[in-house]
Every structure is written in structure tokens, then in C-alpha cells.
């Protein structure tokens, strides 16, 4: 509940057309193997960042065009998502970004 309150505070005052920062969060769930691993965390954070700042979709698209849908399914998923996530965070146009992960 504490993290939900922190996320709400970070999100406070934002409207759909005026965003001064990005807030991406992920809540792991120990009982669900689909969402309790590092790849799932990265996938969720990347999704929320794209939703808030669509210009960073190009980093996913570049890797997807090269590798296809297996990019997100095979044993190298963590490596591919890590590369995409790093590139997004290094984008000079990325607004101030807060990442919240509840593990």
C-alpha cells in the first residue's frame, strides 16, 4: 500500500496532454510465475514507458524488426529486454523518469 501511495504522489497533477515526468511501476506476485521474474519486470516497465512517451517505441521496434516475436519468448529475452530498456533510459528526449518495483 505504501508504494501505491508513492506512485499516486508521483502521478499527481499529470494530465493526458501535459506530462513533466514518467512514472513506471511493476508489482511482482510470488504466486504467479508469469509475473515474478526479471524479464516480466522489464517488459512491464518498458510497456508503461512507451504508453507515457510513445517516441521510445522505436527501440522496441528496432529489435523486433531484427528478431521477430521470438525476441520476447526465447532464452535471450532478458538480454534483449535489458538492451531495449537501457537504450530507452539513455534516450536524450526521455523525460525525468521514476521507476518503482515491488518485489
N, C-alpha and C positions, 0 to 999 in steps of 0.2 A: 504494500500500500504506500510506503514511503516513496518508492520510485515512481509510482503513478502520480503522486503529488508533485514531485520534482519535474516530471515530464510536463504536467499541466502548467507549472510555473514557467518553464522554458517556452512553452507554446502560447502562453498568454499574450493577447494583444495582436496576434497574427491574423491577417485576413487572407482570403484566397488570392487577391491580386497584389498584396504588399507583404513580402517576406523579407525579413532582415537576417534571418538565420535559418538553418536547417536543424531539425531535431529528429534523429533516427534512433529507434529503440528496439530491443528484442528481449522477450521473456522466454527463457528456456523452461521446459517442462520435463522433469525427470521421468515421468511415466510414459512419455511419448517419444520413441526413438527417432521419429522423423524430425523433431524439433529440439533435440538435446545434444547437438553436436556442432562443431565449429563451422562446418560448411553451411548448416542451416542458419547460424547466426549471420554469417557474411551475406548469404542470399537475402535474408530479411532486411539487413541494413542497406544493402545495395538497392533493393526494391523501394524502400522508403526514400532514399536519397534521390532516386530517379523520379519518383512521384512528386517530390518537392522542387526539384530542379531538373527538368527534362533534358537540358543540354548535356548532362553527363551520360545519357543513354548511349552516346556514341562509343564509349569504352566497352560496353557490353556488346554492342552491335559488331564492333571490330573483331572481337574474339569469337562471337557466334558465327559470323560470316566465314571465318577461317576454319572453325572446328565443327560447326553444326550443333545439333541438340545434344550430342554426346558430351559436349563441354560441361553440361550440368549433371551428367549421370555416371560417368566413368570414375575410375580410381584417381584421376588427376583433378577432380572437381575442386578440392581445396586449393591446389596450386593456381588453377585458372581464376577462381573467385578472389584469391589473395591478390593476384596481379591486377584484376579489374578494380578491386577496392582501393588498392594503393594508387592506381592511376587516377581514380576519381578524387581521392583525398589530395592529390598533388595538383589537381586542375586549378590554374590561377583564377578562374572565374567562379569557383566554388565559394559560396557564402560561408560565413562562420558556421561551423557545424558542431553540434553536440551529439555524442554517441552515448547511449545508456543501454547497458546489458545487465540483465538479471539472470545470473547463472545459478 
